[in-house]
């Protein structure tokens, strides 16, 4: 991975994480964070970036305001050394040897940003990393919103990144950083000081000092995204709650489940129904609502089971073989039968989860008749529809975007990722958008460069897969001091490997009969025990986990849909294991 951030914040959620004291976004730091992430991800060398690094003691050499502590906006490490980057957002001006926020000298900046960065450099060098003799230290300043010439005796333009000066570096902040290292080293050479590259030993030592790992073998990002998602998205729901019909579109990790729980929580003493397509998702939701003591007033079932209840003559096999059009007709005839028999009893409220799986199977008819009291539920009922249009693709190639668009005419619509509240790793979303068209992308030589946050492992046998799972996933989970928890992980396996259809009839299910490993089922889907669970990819559709370990055969047109579903179940991390 060419760049690693400390902490590794979700790139699309920075507006809710990097904020001022009043909660508003720190736009300058956010823009620099994203540019560093974009440019350094494509680099040919390794970079480590610390954001908002707190230093315990400020060096007396540059302690103008006698601070006892300080904060570095960005500390950047590569083989060329360490660079302190101070960021000031918005327009900047200078007058009488003083820096100001605003073009018209509006608000004075307490300290010269260049001197501030220099002071932080010496704090690091003198007080924190003073035992590292071979590492080169330098500093720079960024004014990301200054799109005009900035001439001042107070600054060295060779150490300034701005939107105006970016053209000198072809718009690449990496080229700017490399130039700062070269320029700063050249000044030292005048005094007969030469610096070689940071040795691997020193590089490791710097990372250990700045980001110590204490008894934790977990190599995955385990940031608790669900807490901030819950807070932010419940605020969204509160803002929309005056609207009885709400459609919320969002990718995995955007907090749709949190919103569903909050919506149900507000339906005091009302009779409702929660519908989804997937059995495991149904049982998982049941367990969540039971924990919150919300299950007494709401029926939780699948769309499939609901209509099977009213059509008992149709067995599971017959129902599952229905086409989308046939299922639509089934919904229509079922409603007509119930109306004729005066047995149609509408619900006070309806929650539809993962609605993209039902939109073209008569969902509009269902909502209209079962929501409210007058058979006009689309315009008068009380319902919450949660969906992800990017997940509407199936092996048959169906797309329901047009139907979703038509339904929004009756709903207050909100798209979560439009306001950057998705926690899902951006690399995951980028790969999922390409995999259906180009499954062979996983076999290309530049995959690692293009998707640096998605590791691909290759195995010759299922036995090798088992060994990898035990060593690299199960063992860290078992360790008492590890941050990796079983409930945050799932192994999703291509169905071929669970049916004994692989080479020599090898079956991964049999190989995974191991202590603390079990198959995900309706009974344990809501269990938070520290166990590693596995499932077939398609059974897990509609659910999500922070960490997904995908086991697939060689990518092709035959399994591209399973790969797509598996990848999109991950919120923070996905590891792809290919059995060749």
C-alpha positions as CSV (number, residue, x, y, z in Angstrom):
1,X,0.0,0.0,0.0
2,X,1.7,3.2,-1.1
3,X,0.1,5.4,1.6
4,X,-1.1,4.7,5.1
5,X,-2.9,7.3,7.2
6,X,-2.8,7.4,11.0
7,X,-5.7,7.4,11.9
8,X,-7.1,5.8,8.8
9,X,-10.4,7.8,8.6
10,X,-13.1,6.9,6.0
11,X,-12.2,9.2,3.2
12,X,-15.9,10.1,2.5
13,X,-16.6,10.9,6.1
14,X,-14.0,13.6,6.7
15,X,-16.6,16.4,7.0
16,X,-18.0,14.7,10.2
17,X,-14.5,13.9,11.6
18,X,-12.2,16.8,10.9
19,X,-14.2,19.7,12.4
20,X,-13.8,22.9,14.3
21,X,-15.0,23.4,17.9
22,X,-18.5,24.4,16.7
23,X,-18.8,21.2,14.6
24,X,-18.3,22.8,11.2
25,X,-15.8,21.1,8.7
26,X,-12.2,22.2,8.7
27,X,-12.2,22.6,5.0
28,X,-8.5,23.3,4.5
29,X,-7.4,20.2,6.3
30,X,-10.1,18.0,4.7
31,X,-9.0,19.1,1.2
32,X,-5.4,18.5,1.9
33,X,-6.2,15.1,3.4
34,X,-8.1,14.0,0.3
35,X,-5.4,15.3,-2.0
36,X,-2.7,13.4,-0.1
37,X,-4.8,10.3,-0.2
38,X,-5.5,10.6,-4.0
39,X,-2.0,11.4,-5.0
40,X,0.1,9.3,-2.7
41,X,-2.2,6.2,-3.3
42,X,-0.7,6.2,-6.8
43,X,2.9,6.6,-5.7
44,X,5.7,4.2,-6.5
45,X,7.1,4.6,-2.9
46,X,5.7,4.0,0.6
47,X,4.2,7.0,2.5
48,X,2.9,7.3,6.0
49,X,0.8,10.3,7.0
50,X,-0.2,11.3,10.5
51,X,-3.1,13.8,10.8
52,X,-3.6,16.0,13.8
53,X,-0.7,14.5,15.7
54,X,-0.4,15.8,19.2
55,X,3.0,16.5,20.6
56,X,3.5,16.4,24.4
57,X,6.3,19.0,24.7
58,X,7.1,21.9,22.4
59,X,10.7,22.7,21.7
60,X,12.0,25.8,23.5
61,X,13.9,26.8,20.4
62,X,10.7,28.0,18.7
63,X,8.2,28.1,21.5
64,X,7.0,31.7,20.8
65,X,3.8,31.3,22.9
66,X,5.2,29.0,25.6
67,X,2.9,26.2,24.6
68,X,3.3,23.1,26.7
69,X,1.8,21.0,23.9
70,X,1.1,21.3,20.2
71,X,-0.7,19.7,17.2
72,X,0.8,18.9,13.8
73,X,-1.8,19.2,11.0
74,X,0.1,16.6,8.9
75,X,3.3,14.7,9.5
76,X,4.5,12.9,6.4
77,X,7.1,10.1,6.3
78,X,8.8,8.5,3.3
79,X,12.2,7.2,2.5
80,X,13.5,10.8,2.0
81,X,12.7,11.8,5.6
82,X,10.0,13.5,7.7
83,X,8.0,16.5,6.7
84,X,5.8,18.7,8.8
85,X,2.9,20.3,6.9
86,X,1.0,23.2,8.4
87,X,-2.3,24.0,6.8
88,X,-4.3,27.2,6.7
89,X,-7.6,27.1,4.9
90,X,-9.5,29.9,3.2
91,X,-8.0,33.1,1.7
92,X,-4.8,34.3,3.3
93,X,-3.1,37.8,3.2
94,X,-0.1,39.4,4.7
95,X,0.6,43.0,6.0
96,X,3.3,44.4,8.2
97,X,5.0,41.0,8.7
98,X,1.7,39.5,9.9
99,X,-0.5,36.8,8.3
100,X,-4.3,37.3,8.2
101,X,-7.3,35.2,7.4
102,X,-9.2,36.7,4.5
103,X,-8.0,38.7,1.5
104,X,-8.6,42.1,3.2
105,X,-6.5,41.5,6.4
106,X,-9.7,40.5,8.3
107,X,-8.4,38.3,11.2
108,X,-4.7,38.1,12.3
109,X,-3.1,34.7,12.5
110,X,-1.3,34.4,15.8
111,X,1.8,32.9,14.4
112,X,3.6,32.9,11.1
113,X,2.6,29.5,9.7
114,X,6.0,28.8,8.3
115,X,7.7,29.5,11.7
116,X,4.9,27.3,13.3
117,X,5.8,24.4,11.0
118,X,9.5,25.0,11.7
119,X,8.9,24.9,15.5
120,X,7.0,21.6,15.2
121,X,9.9,20.2,13.2
122,X,12.3,21.0,16.0
123,X,10.0,19.7,18.6
124,X,10.0,16.3,16.8
125,X,13.7,16.4,16.3
126,X,14.7,17.6,19.8
127,X,12.2,16.0,22.0
128,X,10.4,13.1,20.3
129,X,12.7,11.5,17.7
130,X,16.0,12.7,19.1
131,X,17.7,9.3,18.9
132,X,17.3,9.1,15.1
133,X,20.5,10.5,13.7
134,X,20.1,9.5,10.0
135,X,16.6,10.9,9.4
136,X,16.1,14.2,7.6
137,X,13.6,16.7,9.0
138,X,11.9,19.5,7.0
139,X,8.7,21.5,6.9
140,X,6.3,23.1,4.5
141,X,3.0,25.1,4.5
142,X,-0.2,24.6,2.6
143,X,-2.8,27.3,1.7
144,X,-5.1,25.1,-0.4
145,X,-7.6,27.8,-1.2
146,X,-5.2,30.6,-2.2
147,X,-5.6,30.8,-6.0
148,X,-3.7,34.0,-6.4
149,X,0.0,35.0,-6.4
150,X,1.3,35.2,-2.9
151,X,4.5,37.3,-2.6
152,X,5.9,38.1,0.8
153,X,9.3,38.4,2.5
154,X,7.9,36.2,5.2
155,X,7.7,33.1,3.1
156,X,9.7,30.8,0.8
157,X,7.5,29.9,-2.1
158,X,9.5,26.7,-2.5
159,X,7.9,25.6,0.8
160,X,4.4,26.6,-0.1
161,X,1.6,24.5,-1.6
162,X,-1.4,26.5,-2.9
163,X,-4.0,26.1,-5.6
164,X,-2.1,28.8,-7.5
165,X,1.3,27.2,-7.3
166,X,0.0,23.7,-7.9
167,X,0.5,24.2,-11.6
168,X,4.3,24.2,-11.0
169,X,3.9,20.6,-9.9
170,X,1.4,19.5,-12.5
171,X,-1.3,19.6,-9.8
172,X,0.4,16.7,-7.8
173,X,1.0,17.3,-4.1
174,X,3.4,14.3,-4.2
175,X,5.7,16.2,-6.7
176,X,5.5,19.2,-4.4
177,X,6.6,17.1,-1.3
178,X,9.4,15.5,-3.2
179,X,10.6,18.9,-4.3
180,X,10.5,20.2,-0.7
181,X,12.8,17.3,0.4
182,X,15.2,18.0,-2.5
183,X,15.2,21.8,-2.0
184,X,15.6,21.5,1.8
185,X,18.4,19.0,1.5
186,X,20.2,21.2,-1.0
187,X,20.3,24.0,1.6
188,X,22.0,21.6,4.1
189,X,24.5,20.6,1.5
190,X,25.9,24.1,1.4
191,X,27.0,23.4,5.0
192,X,28.5,20.0,4.1
193,X,25.5,18.1,5.5
194,X,24.4,15.1,3.5
195,X,21.5,12.8,4.2
196,X,20.9,9.3,2.8
197,X,17.5,7.6,2.6
198,X,15.8,6.5,5.8
199,X,16.8,2.9,6.5
200,X,14.1,0.3,7.0
201,X,15.2,0.0,10.6
202,X,14.7,3.7,11.3
203,X,11.5,3.8,9.3
204,X,10.1,1.1,11.5
205,X,11.4,2.9,14.6
206,X,9.7,6.1,13.7
207,X,6.3,4.4,13.1
208,X,6.7,2.5,16.4
209,X,7.3,5.8,18.3
210,X,4.5,7.8,16.6
211,X,1.9,4.9,16.4
212,X,2.8,2.3,19.0
213,X,1.2,-1.1,18.7
214,X,0.8,-2.7,22.1
215,X,0.1,-6.4,22.1
216,X,-2.3,-6.2,19.0
217,X,-1.6,-8.3,16.0
218,X,-4.7,-7.0,14.2
219,X,-3.6,-5.5,10.9
220,X,-7.0,-4.3,9.9
221,X,-8.6,-0.9,10.3
222,X,-11.0,-1.3,13.2
223,X,-12.3,2.3,13.5
224,X,-15.8,2.2,15.1
225,X,-17.7,3.9,12.2
226,X,-21.1,2.8,13.4
227,X,-21.1,5.1,16.4
228,X,-20.7,8.3,14.3
229,X,-23.0,6.9,11.6
230,X,-25.7,6.3,14.1
231,X,-25.4,9.9,15.5
232,X,-25.3,11.5,12.1
233,X,-28.0,9.5,10.4
234,X,-30.5,9.7,13.3
235,X,-30.1,13.4,12.9
236,X,-31.1,12.9,9.3
237,X,-34.1,10.9,10.3
238,X,-35.2,13.6,12.8
239,X,-35.0,16.2,10.0
240,X,-37.2,14.1,7.8
241,X,-39.6,12.7,10.4
242,X,-42.3,15.2,9.6
243,X,-42.6,13.4,6.3
244,X,-44.6,10.1,6.7
245,X,-43.0,8.5,3.7
246,X,-39.2,8.4,3.5
247,X,-36.9,6.8,0.9
248,X,-33.3,6.6,1.9
249,X,-30.6,5.5,-0.5
250,X,-27.2,4.5,0.8
251,X,-24.4,2.0,0.3
252,X,-23.2,-0.6,2.8
253,X,-21.9,1.1,5.9
254,X,-24.0,4.2,5.6
255,X,-26.1,3.4,8.7
256,X,-29.4,2.4,7.1
257,X,-29.9,-0.3,9.8
258,X,-29.5,2.4,12.5
259,X,-32.1,4.6,10.7
260,X,-34.5,1.6,10.5
261,X,-34.2,1.0,14.3
262,X,-34.7,4.7,15.1
263,X,-37.7,4.9,12.8
264,X,-39.3,1.8,14.4
265,X,-38.5,3.2,17.9
266,X,-40.6,6.3,17.1
267,X,-43.7,4.3,16.2
268,X,-45.2,4.1,19.7
269,X,-48.1,1.7,20.1
270,X,-48.5,1.3,16.4
271,X,-48.9,-1.9,14.4
272,X,-46.1,-2.4,11.8
273,X,-44.2,-4.7,9.5
274,X,-40.6,-5.0,8.6
275,X,-39.9,-6.7,5.2
276,X,-36.6,-7.8,3.6
277,X,-35.7,-10.4,1.0
278,X,-33.0,-12.3,2.8
279,X,-33.6,-14.9,5.6
280,X,-30.4,-14.1,7.5
281,X,-31.2,-10.4,7.4
282,X,-34.7,-11.1,8.7
283,X,-33.3,-13.0,11.7
284,X,-30.6,-10.5,12.3
285,X,-33.2,-7.7,12.4
286,X,-35.4,-9.7,14.8
287,X,-32.5,-10.1,17.2
288,X,-31.7,-6.3,17.1
289,X,-35.4,-5.3,17.7
290,X,-35.7,-7.9,20.5
291,X,-32.6,-6.4,22.2
292,X,-34.3,-2.9,22.1
293,X,-37.6,-4.4,23.2
294,X,-39.2,-3.2,19.9
295,X,-40.4,-6.6,18.6
296,X,-43.8,-6.7,20.2
297,X,-45.5,-4.2,17.8
298,X,-43.9,-5.2,14.6
299,X,-44.0,-8.3,12.4
300,X,-40.5,-9.1,11.0
301,X,-40.5,-11.4,7.9
302,X,-39.3,-11.7,4.3
303,X,-41.2,-10.6,1.3
304,X,-41.1,-14.2,0.1
305,X,-42.5,-15.6,3.4
306,X,-45.2,-12.9,3.5
307,X,-46.8,-14.0,0.2
308,X,-46.2,-17.7,1.0
309,X,-48.4,-17.3,4.1
310,X,-51.3,-16.2,1.9
311,X,-50.5,-18.8,-0.9
312,X,-49.9,-22.0,1.1
313,X,-50.5,-24.1,-2.0
314,X,-47.2,-22.8,-3.5
315,X,-44.2,-24.6,-2.0
316,X,-40.8,-23.0,-1.6
317,X,-39.4,-24.5,-4.9
318,X,-42.3,-23.1,-6.9
319,X,-42.1,-19.6,-5.3
320,X,-38.4,-19.4,-5.8
321,X,-38.7,-20.3,-9.5
322,X,-41.0,-17.3,-10.2
323,X,-39.7,-14.6,-12.5
324,X,-40.0,-11.0,-11.5
325,X,-43.1,-10.6,-13.7
326,X,-44.7,-13.7,-12.3
327,X,-44.0,-12.5,-8.7
328,X,-45.6,-9.2,-9.6
329,X,-48.7,-11.0,-10.8
330,X,-48.7,-13.1,-7.5
331,X,-48.7,-9.9,-5.5
332,X,-51.6,-8.5,-7.6
333,X,-53.7,-11.7,-7.3
334,X,-53.0,-12.0,-3.5
335,X,-54.2,-8.5,-2.9
336,X,-57.3,-9.0,-4.9
337,X,-58.1,-12.3,-3.1
338,X,-57.7,-10.6,0.4
339,X,-59.8,-7.7,-0.7
340,X,-62.6,-10.0,-2.0
341,X,-62.5,-12.0,1.2
342,X,-62.3,-8.8,3.3
343,X,-59.2,-10.0,5.0
344,X,-56.8,-7.3,3.9
345,X,-55.6,-5.6,7.1
346,X,-53.3,-2.6,6.5
347,X,-50.4,-1.8,8.8
348,X,-49.9,1.5,10.6
349,X,-46.3,1.7,9.3
350,X,-44.1,-0.3,7.0
351,X,-40.3,-0.6,6.8
352,X,-38.8,-2.1,3.7
353,X,-35.1,-2.9,4.0
354,X,-32.9,-3.7,1.0
355,X,-35.8,-2.6,-1.2
356,X,-33.8,-2.9,-4.4
357,X,-34.5,-6.7,-4.3
358,X,-38.3,-6.1,-4.3
359,X,-38.9,-3.0,-6.3
360,X,-39.8,-4.8,-9.6
361,X,-41.6,-7.6,-7.7
362,X,-44.8,-5.6,-6.9
363,X,-43.5,-3.6,-4.0
364,X,-45.4,-0.5,-5.1
365,X,-48.7,-2.6,-5.0
366,X,-47.8,-3.9,-1.6
367,X,-47.1,-0.5,-0.1
368,X,-50.2,1.0,-1.6
369,X,-52.5,-1.6,-0.2
370,X,-50.9,-2.6,3.1
371,X,-49.8,0.9,4.3
372,X,-52.5,3.1,5.7
373,X,-56.3,2.6,5.7
374,X,-57.6,3.6,2.3
375,X,-55.6,1.6,-0.3
376,X,-53.5,4.7,-1.2
377,X,-50.4,4.0,0.9
378,X,-48.0,5.5,-1.6
379,X,-49.6,8.9,-1.2
380,X,-51.1,8.6,2.3
381,X,-49.4,5.8,4.2
382,X,-46.5,5.8,6.7
383,X,-43.5,3.9,5.4
384,X,-39.7,3.9,5.3
385,X,-37.9,2.4,2.2
386,X,-34.2,1.7,2.5
387,X,-32.3,0.7,-0.6
388,X,-29.0,0.8,-2.5
389,X,-29.6,1.1,-6.2
390,X,-26.0,0.0,-6.9
391,X,-27.0,-3.4,-5.4
392,X,-29.9,-3.9,-7.7
393,X,-27.9,-5.8,-10.3
394,X,-28.4,-9.6,-10.2
395,X,-27.1,-12.5,-12.2
396,X,-29.9,-12.0,-14.6
397,X,-28.9,-8.4,-15.1
398,X,-32.1,-6.7,-13.8
399,X,-32.0,-3.1,-12.9
400,X,-34.7,-1.2,-10.9
401,X,-33.4,2.3,-11.0
402,X,-36.4,3.5,-13.1
403,X,-38.9,2.0,-10.6
404,X,-37.1,3.6,-7.7
405,X,-37.2,6.9,-9.4
406,X,-40.9,6.7,-10.0
407,X,-41.5,5.9,-6.3
408,X,-39.6,9.0,-5.2
409,X,-42.5,11.1,-6.5
410,X,-44.5,9.9,-3.4
411,X,-41.6,10.1,-0.9
412,X,-39.2,12.5,0.8
413,X,-35.9,11.1,-0.7
414,X,-32.5,11.3,0.8
415,X,-29.2,9.9,-0.6
416,X,-26.8,9.4,2.3
417,X,-23.6,9.2,0.3
418,X,-24.3,12.5,-1.3
419,X,-23.4,14.2,2.0
420,X,-20.4,12.0,2.5
421,X,-21.8,9.9,5.4
422,X,-20.8,6.5,4.0
423,X,-18.2,4.6,5.9
424,X,-17.5,2.1,3.2
425,X,-13.9,2.0,2.0
426,X,-13.9,4.1,-1.3
427,X,-11.7,1.4,-3.0
428,X,-14.5,-1.1,-2.3
429,X,-17.0,1.0,-4.1
430,X,-14.7,1.7,-7.0
431,X,-14.0,-2.0,-7.5
432,X,-17.6,-3.0,-7.2
433,X,-18.5,-0.5,-10.0
434,X,-15.9,-2.2,-12.3
435,X,-16.1,-5.9,-11.4
436,X,-19.3,-6.6,-13.2
437,X,-18.0,-5.3,-16.5
438,X,-14.4,-6.5,-16.0
439,X,-14.1,-9.4,-13.6
440,X,-10.6,-10.1,-15.0
441,X,-9.4,-6.8,-13.3
442,X,-8.5,-9.0,-10.3
443,X,-5.9,-10.7,-12.4
444,X,-4.2,-7.6,-13.8
445,X,-0.6,-6.6,-12.9
446,X,-1.6,-3.1,-11.8
447,X,-4.4,-4.1,-9.5
448,X,-2.4,-3.5,-6.3
449,X,-1.5,-0.1,-7.5
450,X,-5.0,0.8,-8.5
451,X,-6.7,-0.7,-5.4
452,X,-4.1,-0.4,-2.7
453,X,-6.5,-1.0,0.1
454,X,-7.7,-4.4,-1.2
455,X,-5.3,-7.2,-0.8
456,X,-5.6,-10.2,-3.1
457,X,-4.2,-13.6,-1.9
458,X,-3.8,-16.6,-4.2
459,X,-4.0,-20.3,-3.1
460,X,-3.5,-23.6,-5.0
461,X,-5.8,-25.6,-2.7
462,X,-8.6,-25.2,-0.2
463,X,-6.3,-26.6,2.4
464,X,-4.1,-23.5,1.8
465,X,-7.1,-21.3,2.3
466,X,-7.8,-23.0,5.6
467,X,-4.3,-22.5,6.8
468,X,-4.4,-18.8,5.9
469,X,-7.7,-18.3,7.7
470,X,-6.4,-20.0,10.9
471,X,-3.0,-18.1,10.9
472,X,-4.1,-14.7,9.8
473,X,-7.7,-14.3,10.9
474,X,-8.6,-16.7,13.6
475,X,-5.4,-16.5,15.6
476,X,-5.6,-12.7,16.0
477,X,-9.3,-13.0,17.0
478,X,-8.4,-15.5,19.7
479,X,-5.8,-13.2,21.3
480,X,-7.2,-11.5,24.3
481,X,-5.4,-8.2,23.6
482,X,-6.3,-8.0,19.9
483,X,-8.6,-5.3,18.6
484,X,-9.9,-7.7,16.0
485,X,-13.2,-9.2,17.1
486,X,-15.0,-12.2,15.6
487,X,-18.4,-10.3,15.4
488,X,-16.7,-7.7,13.1
489,X,-15.6,-10.4,10.6
490,X,-17.1,-12.9,8.2
491,X,-15.7,-15.3,5.6
492,X,-17.9,-15.3,2.5
493,X,-17.4,-18.3,0.2
494,X,-18.3,-19.0,-3.4
495,X,-21.0,-21.7,-3.4
496,X,-18.8,-24.1,-5.5
497,X,-16.5,-24.6,-2.5
498,X,-19.4,-25.4,-0.1
499,X,-21.0,-28.0,-2.3
500,X,-18.1,-30.4,-2.8
501,X,-17.8,-29.4,-6.5
502,X,-14.2,-28.3,-6.4
503,X,-11.2,-30.5,-7.5
504,X,-11.4,-33.9,-6.0
505,X,-14.8,-33.1,-4.4
506,X,-13.0,-30.9,-1.8
507,X,-15.4,-29.1,0.5
508,X,-14.3,-26.0,2.5
509,X,-17.2,-26.6,4.9
510,X,-15.6,-29.8,6.1
511,X,-12.1,-28.2,6.4
512,X,-13.6,-25.4,8.6
513,X,-14.7,-27.7,11.3
514,X,-12.5,-25.9,13.8
515,X,-13.0,-24.6,17.3
516,X,-14.3,-21.0,17.3
517,X,-15.3,-21.2,13.6
518,X,-18.9,-21.9,12.7
519,X,-21.3,-21.5,9.8
520,X,-23.5,-18.4,10.0
521,X,-27.1,-19.4,10.6
522,X,-30.5,-18.1,11.6
523,X,-29.8,-19.1,15.2
524,X,-26.5,-17.3,15.6
525,X,-26.8,-14.3,13.1
526,X,-27.5,-12.0,16.0
527,X,-24.9,-13.5,18.4
528,X,-22.0,-11.3,19.4
529,X,-19.7,-14.1,20.6
530,X,-16.1,-13.8,19.6
531,X,-16.3,-16.5,17.0
532,X,-15.3,-16.4,13.3
533,X,-18.3,-17.2,11.1
534,X,-18.6,-18.1,7.4
535,X,-21.4,-18.2,4.9
536,X,-22.0,-18.6,1.2
537,X,-21.8,-15.2,-0.5
538,X,-25.4,-15.1,-1.7
539,X,-26.9,-16.1,1.7
540,X,-25.2,-13.0,3.1
541,X,-26.8,-10.6,0.7
542,X,-28.3,-7.7,2.5
543,X,-26.0,-8.0,5.5
544,X,-22.7,-6.3,6.1
545,X,-19.5,-6.5,8.2
546,X,-16.6,-4.3,8.9
547,X,-14.2,-7.0,7.6
548,X,-15.0,-9.4,4.8
549,X,-12.7,-12.3,3.7
550,X,-13.8,-13.4,0.3
551,X,-13.0,-16.9,-1.0
552,X,-13.6,-17.3,-4.8
553,X,-12.5,-19.2,-7.8
554,X,-10.7,-17.6,-10.8
555,X,-12.8,-14.4,-11.7
556,X,-14.9,-14.9,-14.8
557,X,-18.3,-14.2,-16.3
558,X,-19.6,-17.2,-14.4
559,X,-18.9,-15.9,-10.9
560,X,-18.7,-12.1,-11.3
561,X,-22.1,-11.5,-9.7
562,X,-21.1,-13.5,-6.5
563,X,-17.8,-11.5,-6.4
564,X,-19.8,-8.3,-6.7
565,X,-22.1,-9.3,-3.9
566,X,-19.2,-10.4,-1.7
567,X,-17.2,-7.2,-2.2
568,X,-20.1,-4.9,-1.4
569,X,-20.8,-6.6,2.0
570,X,-17.6,-5.1,3.4
571,X,-17.7,-1.7,5.2
572,X,-14.0,-1.1,6.0
573,X,-11.9,-4.0,4.7
574,X,-12.2,-6.7,2.1
575,X,-9.5,-9.4,1.4
576,X,-10.0,-11.5,-1.7
577,X,-8.7,-15.0,-1.7
578,X,-8.5,-16.6,-5.1
579,X,-8.3,-20.4,-5.4
580,X,-6.6,-21.2,-8.7
